[in-house]
């Protein structure tokens, strides 16, 4: 049995290759879009060892208390 060159959607005939090309264009457009930032981005001026909680835990600074309080 031969596959028909078109598909019927909502009573209209569409060619498969046109649908494939349309989908390819949609994927390309979605890939090119850029998502804007939700807030103003600022540079982190802290030393590298103080930028994350894990780094602050591993390398306490001079003013950090060691008795847990």
C-alpha positions as CSV (number, residue, x, y, z in Angstrom):
1,X,0.0,0.0,0.0
2,X,1.3,3.4,-1.0
3,X,1.5,6.2,1.6
4,X,-0.5,9.3,0.5
5,X,1.6,12.5,-0.1
6,X,-0.8,14.5,2.1
7,X,-2.4,14.5,5.5
8,X,-5.8,15.8,6.3
9,X,-6.1,18.1,9.3
10,X,-9.4,19.9,10.1
11,X,-10.8,19.0,6.7
12,X,-7.8,20.6,4.9
13,X,-5.1,18.7,3.0
14,X,-1.5,19.4,3.8
15,X,1.6,18.0,2.1
16,X,3.9,16.1,4.4
17,X,7.0,18.0,3.1
18,X,5.4,21.3,3.8
19,X,4.6,20.2,7.4
20,X,8.2,18.9,7.8
21,X,9.6,22.2,6.5
22,X,7.3,24.2,8.8
23,X,8.3,22.2,11.8
24,X,12.0,22.6,10.9
25,X,11.5,26.4,10.7
26,X,9.8,26.4,14.1
27,X,12.6,24.5,15.8
28,X,15.2,26.8,14.2
29,X,13.3,29.9,15.4
30,X,13.0,28.4,19.0
31,X,16.7,27.7,19.0
32,X,17.6,31.3,18.0
33,X,15.4,33.0,20.6
34,X,17.2,34.6,23.6
35,X,15.7,34.7,27.0
36,X,16.0,38.1,28.8
37,X,17.2,38.3,32.3
38,X,14.6,38.7,35.1
39,X,16.8,41.1,37.0
40,X,19.9,43.3,36.5
41,X,23.0,41.1,36.3
42,X,25.9,42.3,38.5
43,X,29.5,41.1,38.7
44,X,30.3,39.3,41.9
45,X,33.3,41.2,43.4
46,X,33.8,38.9,46.3
47,X,37.0,36.8,46.4
48,X,36.7,33.4,44.7
49,X,36.7,31.5,48.0
50,X,33.7,33.5,49.3
51,X,31.4,33.2,46.3
52,X,29.6,30.0,47.2
53,X,28.4,28.6,50.5
54,X,30.6,25.5,50.0
55,X,33.7,27.6,49.5
56,X,32.9,29.7,52.6
57,X,32.6,26.6,54.6
58,X,35.8,25.0,53.4
59,X,37.8,28.3,53.7
60,X,36.5,30.4,56.5
61,X,37.6,34.0,56.5
62,X,39.5,35.9,59.2
63,X,36.3,37.2,60.8
64,X,34.4,33.9,61.0
65,X,33.9,32.5,64.4
66,X,34.9,28.8,64.8
67,X,32.9,28.0,67.9
68,X,29.7,27.6,65.8
69,X,28.0,30.7,66.9
